[in-house]
């Protein structure tokens, strides 16, 4: 099978709407770049069977990221497998907002001051390690509950060789050192409801880890728990300045109630994603 024939085969099986998936899987199977697919289209695909197997798995709904073992986030290739959630491009906005916070702070203070960031529910480490790379003077602690997902994060940490980041196995902030006070907390916690707000594609439900997807009856149990831990440790009174998180479709009223109940004296902002859907909260601690 030639490269050009493989493209046609993949589109025939998956459909033209999945052209990007076909290109990514073909590039992976052929060990070439996506650009080379069209500059070397007359070359022979040496491993037809691997490509056909990848296409068949994708046809069944398995995410491309799991098939090739990586997902790009904030310009960085992160290793991913079934132990962690596949990073979503819209979540990059959390990284943008935190970088903007430190840029504004540095302008106000006349130079960069080292900051300490907690990434809670880190998964592959996409948010935390992106921040560690973009803000090398900051220290980033990445928390997640399971040894399996922590192994994924540590694999990425080793690959990226970031000296200003570390992974902590913890139930949210339960294992955080009480003497280490974060200036910024970011969290992309499971927010799909088991009953209420159960908006999730069947493919996602079938392949991605439920521990990383579901957050109780209405999807917000872990945010309730996180906010409680933040208050119990009195982070707002000890130097915490910013909390950022992601929430799901139709959860705006509930997340606003949670924020106002926990941090009523602080200001907050709801930020839409690029599709215009309310997606992120940004709490500025007073």
Short mmCIF file of the C-alpha atoms (twelve columns), coordinates in Angstrom:
data_MODEL
# 
_entry.id   MODEL 
# 
loop_
_atom_site.group_PDB 
_atom_site.id 
_atom_site.type_symbol 
_atom_site.label_atom_id 
_atom_site.label_alt_id 
_atom_site.label_comp_id 
_atom_site.label_asym_id 
_atom_site.label_seq_id 
_atom_site.Cartn_x 
_atom_site.Cartn_y 
_atom_site.Cartn_z 
_atom_site.pdbx_PDB_model_num 
ATOM 1   C CA . UNK A 1   0.000   0.000  0.000  1 
ATOM 2   C CA . UNK A 2   1.358   3.392  -0.990 1 
ATOM 3   C CA . UNK A 3   1.018   6.471  1.235  1 
ATOM 4   C CA . UNK A 4   -1.593  7.966  -1.097 1 
ATOM 5   C CA . UNK A 5   -3.571  4.716  -1.015 1 
ATOM 6   C CA . UNK A 6   -3.385  4.660  2.776  1 
ATOM 7   C CA . UNK A 7   -4.914  8.158  2.932  1 
ATOM 8   C CA . UNK A 8   -7.817  7.035  0.757  1 
ATOM 9   C CA . UNK A 9   -8.260  3.863  2.809  1 
ATOM 10  C CA . UNK A 10  -8.368  5.750  6.092  1 
ATOM 11  C CA . UNK A 11  -10.889 8.304  4.828  1 
ATOM 12  C CA . UNK A 12  -13.031 5.538  3.370  1 
ATOM 13  C CA . UNK A 13  -13.212 3.797  6.763  1 
ATOM 14  C CA . UNK A 14  -13.505 6.868  9.016  1 
ATOM 15  C CA . UNK A 15  -15.074 9.387  6.646  1 
ATOM 16  C CA . UNK A 16  -13.798 12.678 5.269  1 
ATOM 17  C CA . UNK A 17  -14.661 14.485 8.514  1 
ATOM 18  C CA . UNK A 18  -11.827 12.521 10.139 1 
ATOM 19  C CA . UNK A 19  -9.103  13.525 7.674  1 
ATOM 20  C CA . UNK A 20  -6.921  14.935 10.438 1 
ATOM 21  C CA . UNK A 21  -7.160  11.689 12.399 1 
ATOM 22  C CA . UNK A 22  -6.170  9.734  9.289  1 
ATOM 23  C CA . UNK A 23  -3.132  11.961 8.752  1 
ATOM 24  C CA . UNK A 24  -1.996  11.731 12.375 1 
ATOM 25  C CA . UNK A 25  -2.357  7.936  12.487 1 
ATOM 26  C CA . UNK A 26  -0.670  7.500  9.105  1 
ATOM 27  C CA . UNK A 27  2.238   9.730  10.084 1 
ATOM 28  C CA . UNK A 28  2.632   7.696  13.276 1 
ATOM 29  C CA . UNK A 29  2.494   4.343  11.475 1 
ATOM 30  C CA . UNK A 30  4.845   5.464  8.694  1 
ATOM 31  C CA . UNK A 31  7.196   7.342  11.063 1 
ATOM 32  C CA . UNK A 32  6.986   10.482 8.951  1 
ATOM 33  C CA . UNK A 33  5.594   13.981 9.492  1 
ATOM 34  C CA . UNK A 34  2.085   14.922 8.379  1 
ATOM 35  C CA . UNK A 35  3.638   17.184 5.758  1 
ATOM 36  C CA . UNK A 36  5.589   14.260 4.297  1 
ATOM 37  C CA . UNK A 37  2.331   12.387 3.678  1 
ATOM 38  C CA . UNK A 38  1.767   14.647 0.681  1 
ATOM 39  C CA . UNK A 39  5.395   15.067 -0.403 1 
ATOM 40  C CA . UNK A 40  6.057   11.311 -0.282 1 
ATOM 41  C CA . UNK A 41  2.618   10.120 -1.337 1 
ATOM 42  C CA . UNK A 42  4.043   7.647  -3.873 1 
ATOM 43  C CA . UNK A 43  6.234   5.909  -1.276 1 
ATOM 44  C CA . UNK A 44  5.309   2.500  0.085  1 
ATOM 45  C CA . UNK A 45  3.785   2.236  3.558  1 
ATOM 46  C CA . UNK A 46  5.976   -0.422 5.135  1 
ATOM 47  C CA . UNK A 47  3.604   -1.406 7.945  1 
ATOM 48  C CA . UNK A 48  0.161   -1.705 6.390  1 
ATOM 49  C CA . UNK A 49  -1.174  -3.838 9.204  1 
ATOM 50  C CA . UNK A 50  -0.275  -1.344 11.930 1 
ATOM 51  C CA . UNK A 51  -2.020  1.455  10.059 1 
ATOM 52  C CA . UNK A 52  -5.120  -0.659 9.430  1 
ATOM 53  C CA . UNK A 53  -5.212  -1.656 13.103 1 
ATOM 54  C CA . UNK A 54  -4.974  1.991  14.181 1 
ATOM 55  C CA . UNK A 55  -7.775  2.969  11.800 1 
ATOM 56  C CA . UNK A 56  -9.941  0.131  13.096 1 
ATOM 57  C CA . UNK A 57  -9.369  1.163  16.717 1 
ATOM 58  C CA . UNK A 58  -10.213 4.760  15.854 1 
ATOM 59  C CA . UNK A 59  -13.360 3.594  14.072 1 
ATOM 60  C CA . UNK A 60  -14.409 1.938  17.343 1 
ATOM 61  C CA . UNK A 61  -13.991 5.275  19.126 1 
ATOM 62  C CA . UNK A 62  -10.588 5.024  20.802 1 
ATOM 63  C CA . UNK A 63  -9.027  8.506  21.053 1 
ATOM 64  C CA . UNK A 64  -6.158  9.244  18.691 1 
ATOM 65  C CA . UNK A 65  -4.017  10.377 21.626 1 
ATOM 66  C CA . UNK A 66  -4.205  6.924  23.210 1 
ATOM 67  C CA . UNK A 67  -3.426  5.238  19.888 1 
ATOM 68  C CA . UNK A 68  -0.231  7.201  19.322 1 
ATOM 69  C CA . UNK A 69  0.603   7.740  22.999 1 
ATOM 70  C CA . UNK A 70  0.800   11.516 22.968 1 
ATOM 71  C CA . UNK A 71  -1.181  14.746 22.809 1 
ATOM 72  C CA . UNK A 72  0.058   18.243 22.078 1 
ATOM 73  C CA . UNK A 73  -0.816  20.876 24.663 1 
ATOM 74  C CA . UNK A 74  0.565   24.405 24.714 1 
ATOM 75  C CA . UNK A 75  3.085   23.448 22.038 1 
ATOM 76  C CA . UNK A 76  4.403   20.512 24.073 1 
ATOM 77  C CA . UNK A 77  3.947   16.810 23.293 1 
ATOM 78  C CA . UNK A 78  2.675   15.041 26.423 1 
ATOM 79  C CA . UNK A 79  2.705   11.284 26.859 1 
ATOM 80  C CA . UNK A 80  -0.815  10.023 27.587 1 
ATOM 81  C CA . UNK A 81  -2.461  6.651  28.025 1 
ATOM 82  C CA . UNK A 82  -5.679  5.258  29.479 1 
ATOM 83  C CA . UNK A 83  -4.613  6.173  33.030 1 
ATOM 84  C CA . UNK A 84  -5.191  9.895  32.405 1 
ATOM 85  C CA . UNK A 85  -7.570  12.235 30.655 1 
ATOM 86  C CA . UNK A 86  -6.603  13.457 27.192 1 
ATOM 87  C CA . UNK A 87  -5.729  17.182 27.528 1 
ATOM 88  C CA . UNK A 88  -8.191  19.444 25.717 1 
ATOM 89  C CA . UNK A 89  -7.049  22.460 23.686 1 
ATOM 90  C CA . UNK A 90  -9.540  24.798 25.386 1 
ATOM 91  C CA . UNK A 91  -7.815  24.156 28.724 1 
ATOM 92  C CA . UNK A 92  -4.774  26.038 27.415 1 
ATOM 93  C CA . UNK A 93  -6.680  29.199 28.401 1 
ATOM 94  C CA . UNK A 94  -5.922  28.428 32.060 1 
ATOM 95  C CA . UNK A 95  -2.221  28.574 31.251 1 
ATOM 96  C CA . UNK A 96  -2.732  31.851 29.373 1 
ATOM 97  C CA . UNK A 97  -4.563  33.423 32.321 1 
ATOM 98  C CA . UNK A 98  -1.914  32.433 34.874 1 
ATOM 99  C CA . UNK A 99  0.907   33.731 32.678 1 
ATOM 100 C CA . UNK A 100 -1.023  36.992 32.267 1 
ATOM 101 C CA . UNK A 101 -1.431  37.208 36.063 1 
ATOM 102 C CA . UNK A 102 2.327   36.947 36.623 1 
ATOM 103 C CA . UNK A 103 3.099   39.349 33.771 1 
ATOM 104 C CA . UNK A 104 0.803   41.985 35.278 1 
ATOM 105 C CA . UNK A 105 2.210   41.367 38.745 1 
ATOM 106 C CA . UNK A 106 5.762   41.773 37.494 1 
ATOM 107 C CA . UNK A 107 4.925   45.067 35.789 1 
ATOM 108 C CA . UNK A 108 3.378   46.364 39.001 1 
ATOM 109 C CA . UNK A 109 6.306   45.223 41.144 1 
ATOM 110 C CA . UNK A 110 9.041   46.238 38.713 1 
ATOM 111 C CA . UNK A 111 10.556  42.820 38.076 1 
ATOM 112 C CA . UNK A 112 9.847   39.114 38.313 1 
ATOM 113 C CA . UNK A 113 9.112   37.769 41.763 1 
ATOM 114 C CA . UNK A 114 9.179   34.016 42.212 1 
ATOM 115 C CA . UNK A 115 5.721   32.477 42.580 1 
ATOM 116 C CA . UNK A 116 4.476   29.139 43.845 1 
ATOM 117 C CA . UNK A 117 1.756   27.297 41.903 1 
ATOM 118 C CA . UNK A 118 -0.359  24.268 42.820 1 
ATOM 119 C CA . UNK A 119 -1.879  22.270 39.945 1 
ATOM 120 C CA . UNK A 120 -4.606  20.119 41.502 1 
ATOM 121 C CA . UNK A 121 -5.776  17.106 39.511 1 
ATOM 122 C CA . UNK A 122 -2.783  17.322 37.197 1 
ATOM 123 C CA . UNK A 123 -3.375  14.170 35.119 1 
ATOM 124 C CA . UNK A 124 -0.625  14.076 32.503 1 
ATOM 125 C CA . UNK A 125 0.787   17.294 33.935 1 
ATOM 126 C CA . UNK A 126 -0.322  19.358 30.943 1 
ATOM 127 C CA . UNK A 127 -1.315  22.511 32.836 1 
ATOM 128 C CA . UNK A 128 1.316   22.384 35.561 1 
ATOM 129 C CA . UNK A 129 4.273   21.505 33.363 1 
ATOM 130 C CA . UNK A 130 3.278   24.046 30.720 1 
ATOM 131 C CA . UNK A 131 3.310   26.688 33.445 1 
ATOM 132 C CA . UNK A 132 6.631   25.422 34.781 1 
ATOM 133 C CA . UNK A 133 8.146   25.683 31.312 1 
ATOM 134 C CA . UNK A 134 6.690   29.110 30.546 1 
ATOM 135 C CA . UNK A 135 7.395   30.501 34.039 1 
ATOM 136 C CA . UNK A 136 10.822  29.041 34.908 1 
ATOM 137 C CA . UNK A 137 11.168  31.248 37.997 1 
ATOM 138 C CA . UNK A 138 8.009   29.750 39.499 1 
ATOM 139 C CA . UNK A 139 7.836   26.516 41.468 1 
ATOM 140 C CA . UNK A 140 4.988   24.161 40.498 1 
ATOM 141 C CA . UNK A 141 3.596   21.298 42.584 1 
ATOM 142 C CA . UNK A 142 1.311   18.924 40.650 1 
ATOM 143 C CA . UNK A 143 -1.186  16.865 42.675 1 
ATOM 144 C CA . UNK A 144 -3.194  13.801 41.648 1 
ATOM 145 C CA . UNK A 145 -4.786  10.987 43.578 1 
ATOM 146 C CA . UNK A 146 -3.564  7.793  41.927 1 
ATOM 147 C CA . UNK A 147 -0.162  6.138  41.562 1 
ATOM 148 C CA . UNK A 148 -1.008  5.248  37.969 1 
ATOM 149 C CA . UNK A 149 -1.747  8.777  36.817 1 
ATOM 150 C CA . UNK A 150 1.202   10.061 38.855 1 
ATOM 151 C CA . UNK A 151 3.403   7.666  36.878 1 
ATOM 152 C CA . UNK A 152 2.164   9.260  33.655 1 
ATOM 153 C CA . UNK A 153 2.887   12.744 35.014 1 
ATOM 154 C CA . UNK A 154 6.353   11.710 36.215 1 
ATOM 155 C CA . UNK A 155 7.136   10.243 32.796 1 
ATOM 156 C CA . UNK A 156 6.350   13.626 31.251 1 
ATOM 157 C CA . UNK A 157 8.315   15.412 33.939 1 
ATOM 158 C CA . UNK A 158 11.366  13.253 33.190 1 
ATOM 159 C CA . UNK A 159 10.983  13.841 29.464 1 
ATOM 160 C CA . UNK A 160 10.670  17.616 29.865 1 
ATOM 161 C CA . UNK A 161 13.496  17.768 32.435 1 
ATOM 162 C CA . UNK A 162 11.813  20.483 34.458 1 
ATOM 163 C CA . UNK A 163 13.677  21.230 37.656 1 
ATOM 164 C CA . UNK A 164 11.012  23.616 38.957 1 
ATOM 165 C CA . UNK A 165 8.137   21.087 39.031 1 
ATOM 166 C CA . UNK A 166 7.293   17.984 41.043 1 
ATOM 167 C CA . UNK A 167 4.465   15.439 41.314 1 
ATOM 168 C CA . UNK A 168 2.674   14.647 44.590 1 
ATOM 169 C CA . UNK A 169 0.271   11.716 45.042 1 
ATOM 170 C CA . UNK A 170 -2.575  13.278 46.996 1 
ATOM 171 C CA . UNK A 171 -6.336  13.422 47.398 1 
ATOM 172 C CA . UNK A 172 -6.570  16.997 46.134 1 
ATOM 173 C CA . UNK A 173 -4.531  18.993 48.707 1 
ATOM 174 C CA . UNK A 174 -4.585  16.405 51.511 1 
ATOM 175 C CA . UNK A 175 -0.858  15.622 51.203 1 
ATOM 176 C CA . UNK A 176 0.314   19.196 50.636 1 
ATOM 177 C CA . UNK A 177 3.013   20.405 53.015 1 
ATOM 178 C CA . UNK A 178 1.268   22.849 55.336 1 
ATOM 179 C CA . UNK A 179 4.318   25.114 55.359 1 
ATOM 180 C CA . UNK A 180 4.227   25.598 51.584 1 
ATOM 181 C CA . UNK A 181 1.733   28.314 50.664 1 
ATOM 182 C CA . UNK A 182 0.659   28.629 47.039 1 
ATOM 183 C CA . UNK A 183 0.204   31.991 45.406 1 
ATOM 184 C CA . UNK A 184 -1.811  30.403 42.590 1 
ATOM 185 C CA . UNK A 185 -3.992  27.286 42.510 1 
ATOM 186 C CA . UNK A 186 -5.172  25.864 39.186 1 
ATOM 187 C CA . UNK A 187 -7.570  22.944 38.916 1 
ATOM 188 C CA . UNK A 188 -9.184  21.076 36.064 1 
ATOM 189 C CA . UNK A 189 -11.057 18.570 38.198 1 
ATOM 190 C CA . UNK A 190 -13.581 15.966 37.026 1 
ATOM 191 C CA . UNK A 191 -16.823 17.904 36.519 1 
ATOM 192 C CA . UNK A 192 -19.192 15.564 34.678 1 
ATOM 193 C CA . UNK A 193 -22.202 14.672 36.807 1 
ATOM 194 C CA . UNK A 194 -23.202 11.080 37.414 1 
ATOM 195 C CA . UNK A 195 -26.848 12.126 37.180 1 
ATOM 196 C CA . UNK A 196 -27.113 15.884 36.671 1 
ATOM 197 C CA . UNK A 197 -25.079 17.569 33.897 1 
ATOM 198 C CA . UNK A 198 -24.082 14.228 32.410 1 
ATOM 199 C CA . UNK A 199 -22.967 15.694 29.089 1 
ATOM 200 C CA . UNK A 200 -20.305 13.344 27.748 1 
ATOM 201 C CA . UNK A 201 -19.764 11.585 24.437 1 
ATOM 202 C CA . UNK A 202 -20.077 7.810  24.445 1 
ATOM 203 C CA . UNK A 203 -16.505 7.444  23.116 1 
ATOM 204 C CA . UNK A 204 -15.140 9.523  25.982 1 
ATOM 205 C CA . UNK A 205 -17.121 7.530  28.530 1 
ATOM 206 C CA . UNK A 206 -15.967 4.253  26.993 1 
ATOM 207 C CA . UNK A 207 -12.230 4.973  26.854 1 
ATOM 208 C CA . UNK A 208 -11.184 7.753  29.217 1 
ATOM 209 C CA . UNK A 209 -10.807 7.054  32.961 1 
ATOM 210 C CA . UNK A 210 -14.018 7.614  34.912 1 
ATOM 211 C CA . UNK A 211 -12.010 8.844  37.899 1 
ATOM 212 C CA . UNK A 212 -10.894 11.766 35.743 1 
ATOM 213 C CA . UNK A 213 -14.357 12.440 34.315 1 
ATOM 214 C CA . UNK A 214 -17.031 12.206 36.982 1 
ATOM 215 C CA . UNK A 215 -17.390 14.503 39.979 1 
ATOM 216 C CA . UNK A 216 -20.372 13.156 41.903 1 
ATOM 217 C CA . UNK A 217 -24.096 13.687 41.402 1 
ATOM 218 C CA . UNK A 218 -23.837 17.109 39.732 1 
ATOM 219 C CA . UNK A 219 -20.139 16.989 38.844 1 
ATOM 220 C CA . UNK A 220 -18.999 19.563 41.388 1 
ATOM 221 C CA . UNK A 221 -18.232 17.443 44.464 1 
ATOM 222 C CA . UNK A 222 -14.474 17.759 44.025 1 
ATOM 223 C CA . UNK A 223 -14.645 21.534 43.730 1 
ATOM 224 C CA . UNK A 224 -16.656 21.623 46.963 1 
ATOM 225 C CA . UNK A 225 -13.964 19.487 48.589 1 
ATOM 226 C CA . UNK A 226 -11.104 21.556 47.145 1 
ATOM 227 C CA . UNK A 227 -12.624 24.856 48.266 1 
ATOM 228 C CA . UNK A 228 -13.100 23.350 51.724 1 
ATOM 229 C CA . UNK A 229 -9.450  22.303 51.909 1 
ATOM 230 C CA . UNK A 230 -8.308  25.749 50.777 1 
ATOM 231 C CA . UNK A 231 -10.326 27.392 53.555 1 
ATOM 232 C CA . UNK A 232 -9.300  24.836 56.190 1 
ATOM 233 C CA . UNK A 233 -5.649  25.589 55.464 1 
ATOM 234 C CA . UNK A 234 -6.412  29.333 55.429 1 
ATOM 235 C CA . UNK A 235 -4.531  29.792 52.177 1 
ATOM 236 C CA . UNK A 236 -6.433  33.029 51.456 1 
ATOM 237 C CA . UNK A 237 -5.087  34.524 54.666 1 
ATOM 238 C CA . UNK A 238 -1.571  33.202 54.122 1 
ATOM 239 C CA . UNK A 239 -0.735  34.412 50.635 1 
ATOM 240 C CA . UNK A 240 -3.031  32.760 48.091 1 
ATOM 241 C CA . UNK A 241 -3.908  35.307 45.397 1 
ATOM 242 C CA . UNK A 242 -5.500  33.441 42.478 1 
ATOM 243 C CA . UNK A 243 -7.633  30.329 41.951 1 
ATOM 244 C CA . UNK A 244 -8.466  29.177 38.423 1 
ATOM 245 C CA . UNK A 245 -10.570 26.217 37.373 1 
ATOM 246 C CA . UNK A 246 -12.613 24.686 34.591 1 
ATOM 247 C CA . UNK A 247 -16.242 23.623 34.775 1 
ATOM 248 C CA . UNK A 248 -18.819 22.095 32.457 1 
ATOM 249 C CA . UNK A 249 -21.730 23.056 30.279 1 
ATOM 250 C CA . UNK A 250 -24.766 24.416 32.196 1 
ATOM 251 C CA . UNK A 251 -22.946 24.450 35.565 1 
ATOM 252 C CA . UNK A 252 -22.541 28.231 35.728 1 
ATOM 253 C CA . UNK A 253 -25.147 28.899 38.413 1 
ATOM 254 C CA . UNK A 254 -23.868 26.107 40.662 1 
ATOM 255 C CA . UNK A 255 -20.195 27.064 40.353 1 
ATOM 256 C CA . UNK A 256 -21.002 30.719 41.037 1 
ATOM 257 C CA . UNK A 257 -22.909 29.702 44.173 1 
ATOM 258 C CA . UNK A 258 -19.918 27.651 45.316 1 
ATOM 259 C CA . UNK A 259 -17.481 30.490 44.704 1 
ATOM 260 C CA . UNK A 260 -19.626 33.082 46.457 1 
ATOM 261 C CA . UNK A 261 -20.260 30.752 49.386 1 
ATOM 262 C CA . UNK A 262 -16.571 29.986 49.896 1 
ATOM 263 C CA . UNK A 263 -14.875 33.231 48.829 1 
ATOM 264 C CA . UNK A 264 -17.637 35.819 49.142 1 
ATOM 265 C CA . UNK A 265 -15.306 38.721 49.873 1 
ATOM 266 C CA . UNK A 266 -13.182 38.039 46.789 1 
ATOM 267 C CA . UNK A 267 -13.847 39.078 43.208 1 
ATOM 268 C CA . UNK A 268 -14.293 36.495 40.502 1 
ATOM 269 C CA . UNK A 269 -14.693 36.340 36.756 1 
ATOM 270 C CA . UNK A 270 -16.311 33.752 34.497 1 
ATOM 271 C CA . UNK A 271 -14.403 33.282 31.247 1 
ATOM 272 C CA . UNK A 272 -15.867 31.658 28.113 1 
ATOM 273 C CA . UNK A 273 -13.907 29.280 25.933 1 
ATOM 274 C CA . UNK A 274 -13.263 29.974 22.255 1 
ATOM 275 C CA . UNK A 275 -16.709 28.593 21.406 1 
ATOM 276 C CA . UNK A 276 -18.334 31.169 23.680 1 
ATOM 277 C CA . UNK A 277 -19.337 28.603 26.322 1 
ATOM 278 C CA . UNK A 278 -18.813 29.606 29.968 1 
ATOM 279 C CA . UNK A 279 -15.888 27.366 30.898 1 
ATOM 280 C CA . UNK A 280 -13.480 28.864 33.439 1 
ATOM 281 C CA . UNK A 281 -13.632 30.657 36.770 1 
ATOM 282 C CA . UNK A 282 -10.962 33.077 37.961 1 
ATOM 283 C CA . UNK A 283 -11.032 34.048 41.635 1 
ATOM 284 C CA . UNK A 284 -8.892  36.948 42.805 1 
ATOM 285 C CA . UNK A 285 -8.425  36.595 46.559 1 
ATOM 286 C CA . UNK A 286 -8.754  39.715 48.687 1 
# 
